[in-house]
Amino acid sequence: MPLDIEQLKLYTAHRGIAIPMLDFLQFRHAPAEDGNGPDRLVVRVEPQHVNGWANAHGGLIMTLLDVAMALSASDADEAGRGVVTVEMKTNFLRPGGAVGEVLEALGSVRHHTRSIAFCEAELRNSAGVVVASASGTFKYVNKPRPLADA
């Protein structure tokens, strides 16, 4: 079922945290399709998101994958701590999509310890085709995140 992206909250508003870059990019939160699985991040490709070939820029794609993995790492932590990226590897499989295309990222945790999470993510286009994948290592941060302005 296609997403109605206009009905989705901005990711930062959903999480109640301040990440101005994600608001600028218009990343939105999409709940799990079945209500039980992991949440997703979505974005509609806009003119400011494209590269010289009129497809979603690799930086946008990598940021979606990074945030999807960070979200899954935070969700896997009993304390719900935030994380910072230690390293990330990205595989670009096909063009990301033109203006108007909706991209959807889904992250997962392969393993985590008290201080580190090892994650993976996939980015799919509106047709459900995988556009890119990533793996990353994330360090849990033991201090409170900045909260969004109320």
Backbone torsions as a table, in degrees:
resi	resn	phi	psi	omega
1	MET	NA	127.3	-179.5
2	PRO	-65.5	146.4	178.8
3	LEU	-80.8	140.8	168.8
4	ASP	-95.5	89.9	-171.8
5	ILE	-60.7	-28.2	179.7
6	GLU	-66.9	-20.8	-180.0
7	GLN	-87.8	-5.2	-177.0
8	LEU	-92.7	140.4	177.3
9	LYS	-72.0	151.8	170.6
10	LEU	-59.4	144.2	-178.2
11	TYR	-55.5	-45.1	-177.1
12	THR	-66.1	-35.4	177.6
13	ALA	-67.5	-40.5	177.7
14	HIS	-60.7	-43.4	-177.3
15	ARG	-84.8	-16.5	-178.9
16	GLY	69.9	33.3	-179.1
17	ILE	-124.9	162.1	-178.9
18	ALA	-102.4	108.5	172.8
19	ILE	-137.7	84.9	-174.2
20	PRO	-54.3	-35.2	-178.8
21	MET	-62.9	-39.3	-179.4
22	LEU	-69.2	-32.4	173.6
23	ASP	-67.1	-41.7	178.2
24	PHE	-59.7	-41.6	-179.9
25	LEU	-78.1	-11.7	178.4
26	GLN	68.5	37.6	174.7
27	PHE	-68.2	135.9	-178.7
28	ARG	-122.5	154.6	179.9
29	HIS	-94.5	131.7	174.8
30	ALA	-123.3	123.0	178.9
31	PRO	-65.0	161.8	178.3
32	ALA	-54.9	142.7	-177.8
33	GLU	-58.6	-40.4	-177.6
34	ASP	-97.0	1.2	-179.5
35	GLY	81.7	-8.6	-177.7
36	ASN	-115.2	-22.4	-175.8
37	GLY	-85.6	-167.9	-179.7
38	PRO	-72.6	150.2	176.0
39	ASP	-73.2	163.4	-177.5
40	ARG	-125.8	160.4	172.0
41	LEU	-111.5	138.7	178.4
42	VAL	-134.3	154.0	175.0
43	VAL	-148.9	143.4	171.3
44	ARG	-93.2	129.5	179.6
45	VAL	-68.0	122.8	179.0
46	GLU	-111.4	166.7	-178.3
47	PRO	-53.5	-35.1	-178.7
48	GLN	-76.0	-5.3	-178.1
49	HIS	-95.9	-4.6	-170.1
50	VAL	-98.6	159.9	176.6
51	ASN	-95.0	-169.8	-179.0
52	GLY	-68.0	-11.3	178.3
53	TRP	-100.5	9.5	178.6
54	ALA	65.0	28.7	173.7
55	ASN	-118.0	161.8	178.3
56	ALA	-50.8	129.0	-178.8
57	HIS	-65.0	144.1	178.6
58	GLY	-58.1	-32.2	178.2
59	GLY	-65.6	-37.5	175.8
60	LEU	-64.9	-45.4	-179.6
61	ILE	-61.4	-46.6	-179.4
62	MET	-64.6	-37.4	179.0
63	THR	-65.9	-42.6	176.2
64	LEU	-58.7	-46.7	-179.9
65	LEU	-63.8	-43.2	179.7
66	ASP	-59.7	-48.7	-177.7
67	VAL	-68.4	-36.2	177.8
68	ALA	-63.1	-41.1	178.1
69	MET	-68.5	-42.0	178.9
70	ALA	-61.4	-41.2	177.6
71	LEU	-60.2	-45.0	-179.0
72	SER	-67.3	-36.9	177.9
73	ALA	-64.8	-43.9	179.1
74	SER	-64.0	-42.0	179.4
75	ASP	-65.4	-29.2	-179.3
76	ALA	-78.3	-15.2	-177.8
77	ASP	-86.3	128.6	-178.8
78	GLU	-57.6	-34.3	-179.3
79	ALA	-86.3	-6.1	180.0
80	GLY	66.5	27.5	-178.6
81	ARG	-65.4	153.9	173.3
82	GLY	-79.2	171.7	-178.8
83	VAL	-135.7	161.7	169.3
84	VAL	-123.5	147.9	-178.3
85	THR	-76.0	128.2	175.2
86	VAL	-93.5	-45.3	176.6
87	GLU	-156.5	157.5	-177.9
88	MET	-152.0	137.5	175.2
89	LYS	-121.7	133.2	-178.0
90	THR	-123.2	138.2	173.2
91	ASN	-114.2	119.6	176.4
92	PHE	-94.0	117.7	-173.4
93	LEU	-98.7	-30.0	179.8
94	ARG	-162.0	167.3	178.5
95	PRO	-55.9	145.0	-173.3
96	GLY	-75.1	-19.4	-180.0
97	GLY	122.8	151.8	-177.9
98	ALA	-88.3	175.9	177.6
99	VAL	-54.7	132.9	-178.7
100	GLY	99.5	-22.0	178.8
101	GLU	-67.7	141.1	175.4
102	VAL	-101.7	125.4	178.3
103	LEU	-106.9	143.7	-175.3
104	GLU	-131.8	126.0	180.0
105	ALA	-112.1	139.5	179.5
106	LEU	-134.7	122.6	-180.0
107	GLY	-105.9	161.1	175.7
108	SER	-148.3	156.8	178.2
109	VAL	-102.9	124.4	176.4
110	ARG	-82.2	-37.8	-179.5
111	HIS	-164.7	146.9	172.9
112	HIS	-145.7	151.3	176.3
113	THR	-115.6	-168.6	178.6
114	ARG	-66.0	-25.6	-174.3
115	SER	-120.9	-16.3	-173.0
116	ILE	-135.2	145.1	173.0
117	ALA	-126.6	137.2	177.2
118	PHE	-108.3	120.0	-169.2
119	CYS	-127.3	164.9	173.5
120	GLU	-137.2	158.5	176.3
121	ALA	-152.8	155.2	173.2
122	GLU	-127.7	147.4	174.8
123	LEU	-118.4	126.6	-178.5
124	ARG	-118.8	151.4	174.9
125	ASN	-88.8	-176.1	-176.7
126	SER	-61.6	-25.5	179.3
127	ALA	-85.3	-1.2	-179.9
128	GLY	84.6	8.4	-179.6
129	VAL	-83.4	134.6	179.1
130	VAL	-69.7	124.3	179.9
131	VAL	-95.6	-38.6	-178.2
132	ALA	-156.6	159.3	175.1
133	SER	-137.9	162.3	-178.4
134	ALA	-151.9	159.2	168.6
135	SER	-133.5	152.4	-177.5
136	GLY	-159.2	160.6	176.0
137	THR	-116.1	133.6	-175.0
138	PHE	-129.5	138.7	178.3
139	LYS	-102.0	130.5	175.8
140	TYR	-70.9	138.6	-178.8
141	VAL	-104.2	128.7	-175.7
142	ASN	-97.6	40.6	173.3
143	LYS	-141.1	157.5	-176.8
144	PRO	-66.0	146.3	174.8
145	ARG	-78.0	151.5	172.3
146	PRO	-64.3	133.0	178.6
147	LEU	-86.4	150.3	176.4
148	ALA	-67.8	149.8	175.3
149	ASP	-64.8	135.7	-178.5
150	ALA	-83.0	NA	NA
